[in-house]
Amino acid sequence: MKITWKKQSKGNNRKRSLPALSNLPFEDEEAEQATSTMEAKVEEEGKTLDSSDGPSTQQLADSFQAQGDKLAEGGKYREALGKWETALTLMPGKAVLHEQKAQVLLEIGDAWNALKAASRATELEPSWAEAWITLGRAQLNFGEPDIAIKSFDRALAIKPNSEEAQDDRKSALHLVKRRKLLHSSGLSDTENRFVVSDKTESS
């Protein structure tokens, strides 16, 4: 089956001419001057606008955050990230958004960006235990259990009864012990790679 465009009637084949336009910006210096004066007026008016004319930046950021929260709860992580990125553009100093972003990035397997977002959350709110827990998890997923233990310790210093921090710290310690065991069985002190060797057992 071949699909083609319908042919128009022969009477409509005439080409239309464009009317002559005058005062185009590239033809006239006056247009450039008019544009610059209009931009100056817009800047002056922008300075005098009230925040009562529309929603505030805080309200917009909260709205985007709420939309992102709903999307994340529904498992739509990438869409949630988009909403949170918009909210972060409006309110870049909101630690909760950075921490939520880090959690979702961990869910989708982006450990590096999760690490950056969680680090930013701890910079903004150094006394927030959940941010330190998320940072520790990001560090674990990035393959840094030693540093993760320090983050979990910070969380436990802030919130000593946090079961999440205690459990995650135990997991990190377990990984460190396993790494030491692997290092002692197949690595020398001067090499950073595992050595595969043939060991024969006597029977």
QUIWO-V96594 format. One record per residue. N is the residue number from 0. PSI is psi in radians with two decimals (none if undefined). OMEGA is omega in degrees with one decimal (* if undefined). Layout:
BEGIN
n=N psi=PSI omega=OMEGA
n=N psi=PSI omega=OMEGA
END
This chain:
BEGIN
n=0 psi=2.31 omega=-178.2
n=1 psi=2.27 omega=-179.9
n=2 psi=2.22 omega=179.0
n=3 psi=2.86 omega=176.5
n=4 psi=2.55 omega=174.8
n=5 psi=2.42 omega=178.4
n=6 psi=2.40 omega=177.8
n=7 psi=2.80 omega=179.5
n=8 psi=2.66 omega=-173.9
n=9 psi=-0.38 omega=-178.2
n=10 psi=-0.35 omega=-177.1
n=11 psi=0.21 omega=-176.5
n=12 psi=-0.07 omega=-179.1
n=13 psi=2.43 omega=177.2
n=14 psi=2.42 omega=178.3
n=15 psi=2.46 omega=177.6
n=16 psi=2.58 omega=178.2
n=17 psi=2.46 omega=176.5
n=18 psi=2.64 omega=179.9
n=19 psi=2.14 omega=179.9
n=20 psi=2.36 omega=177.9
n=21 psi=2.87 omega=178.6
n=22 psi=0.73 omega=174.3
n=23 psi=2.53 omega=-174.4
n=24 psi=-0.48 omega=-179.0
n=25 psi=-0.14 omega=179.2
n=26 psi=-0.30 omega=-167.1
n=27 psi=2.31 omega=176.1
n=28 psi=-0.44 omega=179.7
n=29 psi=-0.59 omega=179.5
n=30 psi=-0.67 omega=178.1
n=31 psi=-0.72 omega=178.9
n=32 psi=-0.70 omega=179.3
n=33 psi=-0.70 omega=179.2
n=34 psi=-0.76 omega=-179.2
n=35 psi=-0.63 omega=177.3
n=36 psi=-0.60 omega=177.4
n=37 psi=-0.71 omega=178.6
n=38 psi=-0.68 omega=178.5
n=39 psi=-0.69 omega=178.5
n=40 psi=-0.73 omega=179.7
n=41 psi=-0.72 omega=178.5
n=42 psi=-0.73 omega=179.3
n=43 psi=-0.75 omega=179.4
n=44 psi=-0.63 omega=179.6
n=45 psi=-0.55 omega=179.1
n=46 psi=-0.46 omega=-175.7
n=47 psi=-0.03 omega=-178.4
n=48 psi=2.50 omega=175.0
n=49 psi=2.78 omega=172.5
n=50 psi=-0.13 omega=180.0
n=51 psi=-0.16 omega=-179.9
n=52 psi=-0.44 omega=-178.2
n=53 psi=-3.02 omega=-179.8
n=54 psi=2.57 omega=-179.9
n=55 psi=2.91 omega=178.2
n=56 psi=-0.70 omega=178.9
n=57 psi=-0.76 omega=-179.8
n=58 psi=-0.71 omega=178.1
n=59 psi=-0.78 omega=179.4
n=60 psi=-0.74 omega=178.0
n=61 psi=-0.66 omega=178.8
n=62 psi=-0.82 omega=178.4
n=63 psi=-0.63 omega=178.0
n=64 psi=-0.78 omega=179.6
n=65 psi=-0.70 omega=177.6
n=66 psi=-0.73 omega=177.9
n=67 psi=-0.67 omega=178.0
n=68 psi=-0.78 omega=-179.8
n=69 psi=-0.75 omega=-179.9
n=70 psi=-0.72 omega=-179.8
n=71 psi=-0.70 omega=177.7
n=72 psi=-0.54 omega=178.6
n=73 psi=0.05 omega=178.4
n=74 psi=0.12 omega=179.4
n=75 psi=1.33 omega=-170.0
n=76 psi=-0.73 omega=-178.0
n=77 psi=-0.68 omega=177.1
n=78 psi=-0.69 omega=177.9
n=79 psi=-0.73 omega=178.3
n=80 psi=-0.69 omega=178.5
n=81 psi=-0.76 omega=179.1
n=82 psi=-0.74 omega=-178.9
n=83 psi=-0.62 omega=176.6
n=84 psi=-0.71 omega=177.6
n=85 psi=-0.76 omega=178.3
n=86 psi=-0.66 omega=178.9
n=87 psi=-0.52 omega=175.5
n=88 psi=-0.66 omega=179.4
n=89 psi=-0.67 omega=-176.9
n=90 psi=1.36 omega=-175.4
n=91 psi=-0.23 omega=-178.2
n=92 psi=0.31 omega=-177.6
n=93 psi=1.82 omega=-174.5
n=94 psi=-0.61 omega=-178.3
n=95 psi=-0.72 omega=-180.0
n=96 psi=-0.72 omega=178.6
n=97 psi=-0.69 omega=-179.2
n=98 psi=-0.74 omega=177.7
n=99 psi=-0.73 omega=177.9
n=100 psi=-0.75 omega=179.4
n=101 psi=-0.73 omega=179.7
n=102 psi=-0.77 omega=-178.9
n=103 psi=-0.66 omega=177.0
n=104 psi=-0.62 omega=174.7
n=105 psi=-0.67 omega=179.6
n=106 psi=-0.66 omega=-177.8
n=107 psi=0.01 omega=173.2
n=108 psi=0.31 omega=178.8
n=109 psi=1.39 omega=-173.5
n=110 psi=-0.64 omega=-177.4
n=111 psi=-0.87 omega=179.6
n=112 psi=-0.55 omega=175.0
n=113 psi=-0.70 omega=178.0
n=114 psi=-0.74 omega=179.0
n=115 psi=-0.76 omega=-178.6
n=116 psi=-0.75 omega=179.7
n=117 psi=-0.64 omega=176.7
n=118 psi=-0.71 omega=178.8
n=119 psi=-0.68 omega=178.7
n=120 psi=-0.72 omega=180.0
n=121 psi=-0.51 omega=175.4
n=122 psi=-0.70 omega=-178.0
n=123 psi=-0.65 omega=-179.1
n=124 psi=1.35 omega=-176.3
n=125 psi=-0.25 omega=-179.6
n=126 psi=0.34 omega=-179.0
n=127 psi=1.91 omega=-174.2
n=128 psi=-0.71 omega=-177.7
n=129 psi=-0.61 omega=177.8
n=130 psi=-0.69 omega=178.5
n=131 psi=-0.62 omega=176.9
n=132 psi=-0.79 omega=179.3
n=133 psi=-0.69 omega=176.7
n=134 psi=-0.76 omega=178.0
n=135 psi=-0.70 omega=178.3
n=136 psi=-0.72 omega=177.7
n=137 psi=-0.70 omega=178.3
n=138 psi=-0.67 omega=175.6
n=139 psi=-0.82 omega=-179.3
n=140 psi=-0.43 omega=177.6
n=141 psi=-0.12 omega=176.8
n=142 psi=0.48 omega=-179.7
n=143 psi=1.24 omega=-176.8
n=144 psi=-0.51 omega=179.1
n=145 psi=-0.80 omega=179.7
n=146 psi=-0.60 omega=178.8
n=147 psi=-0.68 omega=178.7
n=148 psi=-0.71 omega=178.4
n=149 psi=-0.68 omega=178.8
n=150 psi=-0.72 omega=178.1
n=151 psi=-0.62 omega=175.7
n=152 psi=-0.69 omega=176.9
n=153 psi=-0.73 omega=179.1
n=154 psi=-0.73 omega=-179.8
n=155 psi=-0.49 omega=175.7
n=156 psi=-0.58 omega=179.6
n=157 psi=-0.74 omega=-176.1
n=158 psi=1.49 omega=-172.0
n=159 psi=-0.44 omega=-177.2
n=160 psi=0.21 omega=-177.5
n=161 psi=1.92 omega=179.2
n=162 psi=-0.64 omega=178.9
n=163 psi=-0.83 omega=-179.2
n=164 psi=-0.69 omega=179.4
n=165 psi=-0.79 omega=-180.0
n=166 psi=-0.77 omega=-179.4
n=167 psi=-0.59 omega=176.5
n=168 psi=-0.71 omega=177.2
n=169 psi=-0.72 omega=178.0
n=170 psi=-0.75 omega=179.5
n=171 psi=-0.74 omega=177.7
n=172 psi=-0.70 omega=178.4
n=173 psi=-0.73 omega=178.9
n=174 psi=-0.68 omega=178.2
n=175 psi=-0.74 omega=179.2
n=176 psi=-0.72 omega=179.0
n=177 psi=-0.70 omega=178.6
n=178 psi=-0.74 omega=178.4
n=179 psi=-0.69 omega=178.1
n=180 psi=-0.76 omega=178.2
n=181 psi=-0.70 omega=179.1
n=182 psi=-0.72 omega=-177.8
n=183 psi=-0.44 omega=-178.5
n=184 psi=-0.41 omega=-175.3
n=185 psi=0.05 omega=-178.6
n=186 psi=2.61 omega=172.0
n=187 psi=3.00 omega=-178.2
n=188 psi=-0.47 omega=-175.3
n=189 psi=-0.20 omega=-178.0
n=190 psi=2.56 omega=179.0
n=191 psi=-0.07 omega=-178.1
n=192 psi=2.74 omega=177.3
n=193 psi=2.52 omega=178.6
n=194 psi=2.17 omega=176.9
n=195 psi=2.15 omega=-178.2
n=196 psi=2.72 omega=177.3
n=197 psi=1.97 omega=176.2
n=198 psi=2.20 omega=179.3
n=199 psi=2.36 omega=177.9
n=200 psi=2.41 omega=176.9
n=201 psi=2.36 omega=-177.8
n=202 psi=none omega=*
END
